[in-house]
Amino acid sequence: MAKFAAALSQHPLATQAVGEVSGSILEQLQADDCDLAVCFASPHHVGAFEDIAAALHSILEPGVLVGGTAVAIVGGAREVEDAPALTVLGASLERTDLTPVALRVEETPDGMAVTGWPDAASDARTLLLFADPFTFPVVASAAAGPGGNRLVLDGEVLTGGAVGVLLDGDVEVRTLVSQGCRPIGRPFVVTKADRNFVEELGGKPAIERLQEVAAGATEEERALLRTGLHIGVVVDEHKAEFGRGDFLVRNLFGADQRTGALAVGDAVGVGQTLQFHIRDAGAADEDLRELLAAADASAALLFTCNGRGQHLFGVPDHDAGLVEQLLGEIPLAGAFCAGEIGPVGGRNFLHGFTASLALFP
């Protein structure tokens, strides 16, 4: 049977922080081995991260140690923004194979390629992956420039690439991606497009369709259209109706008044179905509540966008607090990211502004 533990320390001294979280993890796991330890440290601990990783590896003796630094830290029901913090999730996982993964991008005769995939990758059910945005084509960051982030995999601390762990066995990790938006208007089929430019929706210039939606919106919705407008792209076109979770939400970057085209933050093809979406604190709260209400977990990892937190909700601890409110006081650790990875419609994507969770049974 799997057993989980989590701890958070806000002590500004790295040595004290490691002692606090390690002692708490060992106490919670009792005599059970720590098969997996996932750790995250705030930017305040970047300079001491090698010592932190070495100490956690020595004290907890995990089968796999993985994690890194992040702009803000999550532990339990707390989201620690702009202050020192160290968080760890420890797990004793019976009948589960753990395979450490270290990926990097290298130049080959055929162009850039991701190397380091283990043979077990094709068989594993779950991959937990944490990446440096300056050296790997996904984002999760504690730094504003190259070389400022730290990643740890077992006894090695890296400044680039991506690290992770493959899980294969009895522990089936579920994922939850809350995109924090709600649809407005009605869906439209793309009838003309070029790369990431949507030129026509339902036979009309895309900008005219947006104007139609705005004309039918409430005053509150029109205000959100000016500040939080996004595009939702249907992932599975075989469905008769589309609702929450059926759309991959992407940014809307602008409009060309001359051609009537809209610039979207992803490639869009003719025949795809789109719907305008709006985002605000209320929509983000509603979306996460609805997804968590149908979920259950014994422990969780939470990755929330650095555009959420107090910046979006105006109060601290929103996402982590909501997890505790709806799932109970389960062991939880995590980090704020500049991009989150998770599935929508059964396929993995890189997201922005989401709260993404890995839920352990």
NUDOVEX-895384 format. One record per residue (C-alpha): y negated, x negated, z negated. Coordinates in steps of 0.5 Angstrom, whole numbers, padded with zeros to 4 digits, always signed. Layout:
// residues N
YXZ...
// end
This chain:
// residues 361
+0000+0000+0000-0007-0003+0002-0012-0004-0004-0019-0005-0003-0025-0008-0007-0032-0009-0006-0038-0013-0009-0046-0014-0008-0050-0019-0012-0057-0020-0011-0058-0026-0015-0063-0031-0011-0058-0037-0013-0052-0038-0008-0048-0041-0014-0049-0035-0018-0048-0030-0013-0042-0033-0011-0039-0033-0018-0041-0025-0019-0038-0023-0012-0032-0027-0013-0031-0025-0020-0031-0018-0019-0027-0018-0013-0021-0021-0016-0022-0016-0022-0021-0010-0018-0015-0013-0014-0012-0015-0020-0006-0019-0018-0006-0017-0011-0007-0022-0006-0013-0022-0002-0011-0022+0005-0018-0021+0008-0025-0022+0006-0031-0020+0010-0037-0023+0007-0045-0022+0009-0051-0026+0007-0058-0025+0007-0063-0030+0011-0065-0033+0004-0058-0036+0004-0057-0039+0011-0059-0046+0008-0053-0045+0003-0048-0041+0007-0043-0047+0008-0043-0048+0001-0042-0040+0000-0036-0040+0005-0033-0046+0002-0033-0043-0005-0031-0036-0003-0025-0039+0001-0023-0043-0005-0024-0038-0010-0021-0032-0007-0016-0035-0002-0016-0030+0003-0011-0030+0009-0017-0029+0013-0025-0030+0011-0030-0028+0016-0037-0026+0017-0044-0029+0017-0051-0028+0016-0055-0022+0017-0062-0019+0017-0061-0014+0011-0054-0013+0007-0050-0007+0005-0046-0006-0001-0044+0000-0004-0049+0005-0004-0055+0000-0003-0058-0003+0003-0062-0009+0001-0068-0010+0005-0072-0016+0005-0069-0019-0001-0063-0024-0003-0056-0021-0003-0049-0023-0002-0044-0018+0000-0036-0018+0000-0031-0013+0002-0024-0016+0000-0017-0013+0002-0010-0013+0000-0006-0011+0007+0001-0010+0006+0005-0010+0013-0001-0012+0017-0002-0018+0021-0008-0021+0021-0010-0026+0027-0017-0030+0026-0021-0030+0033-0026-0035+0035-0030-0034+0042-0035-0037+0045-0038-0037+0052-0037-0043+0057-0039-0045+0064-0033-0045+0069-0033-0046+0076-0033-0038+0077-0039-0037+0073-0039-0036+0065-0033-0034+0062-0031-0032+0054-0026-0036+0052-0022-0036+0045-0018-0030+0046-0011-0030+0042-0005-0028+0046-0004-0023+0040-0011-0019+0043-0007-0015+0047-0002-0012+0042-0007-0011+0036-0010-0004+0034-0017-0006+0031-0022-0012+0033-0027-0013+0028-0032-0018+0031-0039-0021+0029-0043-0025+0034-0049-0029+0035-0054-0026+0040-0057-0033+0042-0050-0035+0045-0046-0029+0046-0047-0023+0050-0048-0018+0044-0052-0018+0038-0052-0019+0030-0057-0023+0027-0061-0026+0021-0065-0030+0025-0071-0030+0030-0069-0036+0035-0063-0040+0037-0059-0044+0031-0061-0040+0025-0055-0035+0024-0049-0037+0021-0042-0035+0022-0036-0036+0018-0028-0036+0020-0024-0039+0015-0026-0045+0013-0031-0047+0019-0038-0045+0019-0041-0044+0026-0048-0043+0029-0046-0040+0035-0041-0035+0039-0037-0030+0036-0032-0029+0030-0027-0024+0028-0020-0022+0026-0015-0018+0030-0011-0013+0025-0004-0010+0027+0000-0006+0023+0001+0000+0018-0007+0000+0017-0010+0004+0022-0018+0003+0022-0022+0009+0024-0029+0008+0027-0035+0012+0027-0041+0011+0031-0047+0016+0029-0052+0015+0035-0057+0019+0031-0060+0023+0037-0060+0030+0038-0060+0033+0046-0066+0037+0048-0066+0042+0054-0060+0042+0059-0055+0037+0062-0057+0035+0069-0052+0031+0075-0055+0025+0078-0056+0026+0085-0060+0020+0087-0060+0013+0083-0061+0006+0084-0058+0001+0079-0061+0003+0072-0066+0008+0076-0065+0015+0076-0069+0018+0082-0066+0025+0082-0063+0030+0077-0060+0036+0080-0064+0035+0087-0071+0034+0084-0074+0028+0082-0072+0026+0075-0079+0026+0072-0080+0033+0074-0074+0035+0070-0077+0031+0064-0083+0035+0065-0079+0042+0065-0075+0040+0059-0082+0038+0056-0085+0045+0058-0079+0049+0054-0080+0045+0048-0083+0046+0041-0089+0043+0039-0085+0038+0034-0080+0037+0040-0086+0035+0045-0088+0030+0039-0081+0027+0039-0081+0026+0047-0087+0022+0046-0084+0017+0041-0077+0018+0041-0074+0020+0048-0067+0017+0050-0062+0019+0055-0055+0021+0054-0050+0019+0059-0043+0023+0059-0037+0019+0058-0032+0024+0060-0034+0028+0066-0027+0032+0065-0030+0036+0059-0032+0043+0061-0038+0043+0056-0041+0037+0052-0043+0036+0045-0044+0031+0040-0040+0025+0041-0040+0026+0048-0046+0022+0050-0047+0015+0050-0055+0014+0048-0059+0009+0052-0066+0008+0052-0071+0010+0057-0076+0005+0059-0081+0008+0063-0082+0012+0069-0085+0011+0076-0090+0016+0078-0090+0015+0085-0083+0016+0086-0081+0020+0080-0076+0015+0078-0074+0014+0071-0072+0007+0068-0066+0007+0064-0063+0002+0059-0056+0002+0063-0053+0003+0070-0053+0010+0072-0049+0013+0078-0049+0019+0083-0045+0024+0080-0046+0022+0073-0048+0028+0068-0055+0026+0064-0058+0030+0058-0065+0028+0055-0064+0026+0047-0069+0025+0042-0069+0021+0036-0072+0022+0029-0070+0021+0022-0068+0028+0021-0063+0028+0027-0061+0021+0025-0059+0024+0018-0056+0030+0021-0052+0026+0026-0049+0022+0021-0048+0028+0016-0044+0031+0021-0039+0026+0023-0038+0024+0015-0036+0031+0013-0030+0030+0018-0028+0023+0016-0024+0020+0010-0023+0013+0008-0021+0009+0002-0026+0003+0004-0031+0002+0009-0035-0003+0013-0042-0001+0015-0046-0004+0020-0053+0000+0021-0059-0002+0026-0065-0006+0023-0069+0000+0026-0066+0005+0021-0067+0003+0014-0073+0005+0010-0077+0004+0017-0074+0010+0020-0072+0014+0014-0078+0012+0009-0073+0011+0003-0068+0006+0001-0061+0006+0002-0060+0012+0007-0054+0011+0011-0050+0007+0005-0052+0013+0000-0050+0018+0005-0043+0015+0006-0042+0015-0002-0045+0022-0003-0040+0024+0003-0034+0020+0002-0034+0018-0005-0035+0011-0009-0031+0007-0004-0031+0000-0003-0036-0001+0002-0040-0008+0005-0044-0009+0011-0050-0011+0014-0056-0009+0019-0055-0011+0026-0060-0012+0032-0054-0008+0036-0048-0005+0034-0041-0005+0037-0036+0001+0037-0033+0007+0041-0036+0013+0044-0031+0017+0048-0025+0013+0047-0029+0007+0050-0033+0001+0046-0040+0000+0048-0046-0004+0045-0051+0001+0042-0058+0001+0039-0060+0005+0033-0053+0007+0031-0050+0007+0024-0043+0005+0026-0037+0005+0021-0030+0002+0020-0026+0006+0016-0020+0004+0012-0015+0009+0010
// end
